[in-house]
Amino acid sequence: MRVLVADDDKQYLTMIGRYMDRWEFDIETVDNGGQALKILQGPTPPDIAILDWNMPVMTGPEVCRLVRNHGAGGHYTYLILITGNTSTDYIIQGLDSGADDYIAKPFDPGELFARLNAGRRTVMLHRTLQDRISELQRAMKHIKTLQGLLPICCHCKNVRDDSGYWNRIEEYITQHSDADFTHSICPDCLKTHYPEVYERRKKRNADTQDV
């Protein structure tokens, strides 16, 4: 799981980096809020971000607010603010900016590890929900396709798909549902195309009824 750590205090960056290596997190570090925002709004944002409150260019809460307003195409990053101020007003302000959690300096390594695990659980739950939503959307797309108007040829009975190609009706339904086909001949077609077989079957059925 990828973790971004943004802090202008090199001592803290080095210390957190050692912890992350020990806990086998994939870590990336920056020393200002502008760089943190660029990574968080990039094409491959991290899963968790630890943001110092007071940083050059942009504060931690400002980064949180912009990340939440921007969104990331369905990707959710768990944001943790870290600061030496533990007043209630600060905590409220930080959480209102879009942060998921808050850690006060100096922090205990065990507390940091526990909060990272909480973030990991949240991220994994969000991924699972996104997968389920995608599955439901695909299922609904199939249902809507079968319930909508189907352009069908009045002569050969082929069906036109969304790309403009004509398919045999059984192929189209198989592609857009869980249904499958087994072929047979109805009595009318049997009488029209195979009259001898039709007459023999009709006679056999009559003889069976007489018995």
Phi, psi and omega in degrees: 000131185274135181232129173260131176241122180242115182200135180274000177267107184298329180296317179292320179299317179295316181296312180296324179299320178296318178298316183297320177297319180294324182270002175063041170266148176272107190252145172228136184238145173221163184244014176206160184292330180296315178294321179299315181297320180300319180289318183291334178260009181280182183291334180230074181293155179288168179279324181226144176228130174254116188241126174290146182293308183259109179224158173297157177073308185204138180282165177302311178299324178296319177297314180303313184297316180292323178296314181292324179289328183281321185074172182214042176060038179096344178281135179245125176255127178280118187256126178241122175270143179229131184200161177275351181268122183249016181292153182299321180299320179295316181298315180297315180298319180294315180292324178294336180284349179118001178289148178269335183207173189212128178233136181263140173276145348286142184254158176273135180304323179297322178293317179299316180297319180295320180288327174294320177294323175297319176295320179299316180297319180296316180296317180295321177296318179297320178297317180298317179297319179297320178296318180295320179297318179297319178297317179295320179296320178294320179295317179295326178297319178294318181297316180296324180297316182285336180271345182280185177283128180254118175291114183235135180292132183285350180257300184268348179071018173288153183247137178270129180272183183294339180270359178091005179269148180262130181235152172298143188301323180290326177293318181297313182294322178297322181288333187249014177200180177270005182285151174227168186237146166231135190267145177211187179231126179285161182303321181296315180291325177298318180294322183284314189263335182226067186299323180297316179296321180299314182295318179297318180294321179298317180294318181297319179295321179294318179297322179295318179295325180294322179292000000 
